Amino acid sequence: MPKMKTNSSAKKRFSLTGTGKIKRKNAFKSHILTKKTTKQKRNLTTTSLVSEADMGNVKRMLCLGK
C-alpha cells in the first residue's frame, strides 16, 4: 500500500501546538478591510484552535491519524 500524502493546502493552513492541538488562522482578514472596524480586524489577527467537530477531518488531511 502506498504512503499517505499530506494535503498540500492543509499543511500551509494548520500547525500543531505542543500539546497536540491544531492551530488555525481566522477568516475574513485578507481583503475588503476598509469597511471592518479596527476592533474587528484586531480580534481576527489572533489564532484559534480547530473545533472538535472538525478535528477528525483536519487530522486526516495532515495524515496524523484519528
PyMOL commands that set and color helices and strands:
alter all, ss='L'
color gray80, all
select helices_A, chain A and resi 8-13+38-45+52-61
alter helices_A, ss='H'
color red, helices_A
select strands_A, chain A and resi 14-16+22-24+48-49
alter strands_A, ss='S'
color yellow, strands_A
deselect
rebuild
show_as cartoon
